[in-house]
Structure formats: C-alpha cells, structure tokens
Amino acid sequence: MTGKEHEEWALDDRDAKALIGVMLALQVAFLTVTMLWL
C-alpha cells in the first residue's frame, strides 16, 4: 500500500466515522423531540 492510498483510506475511514456520528446525533435528537412532544 502506497502512502497516497493509505491517506485516502484514512480519509474514507474518518468520513465514515463522521457520518456515523451525525446519524447517532440525529437519532438522539429525534428521540428527544419525540419524548418532549409526547
């Protein structure tokens, strides 16, 4: 694996973690709003 390929892989991994974080945040926000609404 070349350095460039490794950098791109690390970037993809970081993007995946960011996406998971955003999804979790949205889910928590949705649950909170649902709880407050009810």
Residue frames as qw, qx, qy, qz and C-alpha x, y, z in Angstrom:
[[0.000, 0.889, 0.459, 0.000, 0.00, 0.00, 0.00],
 [0.423, 0.394, -0.023, 0.816, 1.47, 3.35, -1.02],
 [0.150, -0.237, -0.437, 0.854, 1.40, 6.42, 1.20],
 [0.298, -0.008, -0.229, -0.927, -1.20, 8.09, -1.03],
 [0.561, -0.250, -0.707, -0.350, -3.52, 5.07, -0.91],
 [0.421, -0.302, -0.707, 0.481, -3.13, 4.91, 2.85],
 [0.022, 0.140, 0.200, -0.969, -4.05, 8.60, 3.18],
 [0.455, -0.101, -0.427, -0.775, -7.15, 8.13, 1.04],
 [0.561, -0.278, -0.779, -0.027, -8.18, 5.10, 3.08],
 [0.275, -0.261, -0.568, 0.731, -7.73, 7.04, 6.33],
 [0.207, 0.042, -0.055, -0.976, -9.83, 9.88, 4.91],
 [0.556, -0.201, -0.619, -0.517, -12.62, 7.46, 3.94],
 [0.501, -0.285, -0.756, 0.311, -12.48, 5.93, 7.43],
 [0.099, -0.197, -0.368, 0.904, -12.75, 9.36, 9.03],
 [0.377, -0.055, -0.306, -0.872, -15.67, 10.29, 6.78],
 [0.571, -0.259, -0.751, -0.206, -17.41, 7.04, 7.76],
 [0.368, -0.302, -0.652, 0.590, -16.93, 7.81, 11.47],
 [0.090, 0.108, 0.087, -0.986, -18.24, 11.35, 10.94],
 [0.483, -0.150, -0.533, -0.678, -21.29, 10.00, 9.12],
 [0.537, -0.320, -0.771, 0.118, -21.99, 7.52, 11.95],
 [0.217, -0.232, -0.462, 0.828, -21.64, 10.35, 14.47],
 [0.269, 0.008, -0.161, -0.949, -24.11, 12.51, 12.55],
 [0.554, -0.229, -0.687, -0.412, -26.59, 9.64, 12.26],
 [0.459, -0.323, -0.721, 0.407, -26.38, 8.96, 16.01],
 [0.048, -0.165, -0.252, 0.952, -26.81, 12.65, 16.80],
 [0.409, -0.093, -0.379, -0.824, -29.90, 12.84, 14.58],
 [0.564, -0.281, -0.767, -0.122, -31.34, 9.71, 16.18],
 [0.332, -0.302, -0.602, 0.661, -30.82, 11.11, 19.68],
 [0.125, 0.095, 0.015, -0.987, -32.33, 14.45, 18.65],
 [0.488, -0.175, -0.587, -0.622, -35.33, 12.69, 17.10],
 [0.522, -0.338, -0.766, 0.165, -35.90, 10.60, 20.24],
 [0.191, -0.236, -0.419, 0.856, -35.60, 13.69, 22.45],
 [0.289, 0.000, -0.203, -0.936, -38.13, 15.62, 20.35],
 [0.547, -0.242, -0.715, -0.361, -40.48, 12.63, 20.36],
 [0.426, -0.319, -0.709, 0.463, -40.25, 12.34, 24.15],
 [0.026, -0.213, -0.234, 0.948, -40.90, 16.06, 24.63],
 [0.366, -0.083, -0.448, -0.811, -43.74, 16.05, 22.10],
 [0.602, -0.351, -0.696, -0.172, -45.48, 13.20, 23.92]]
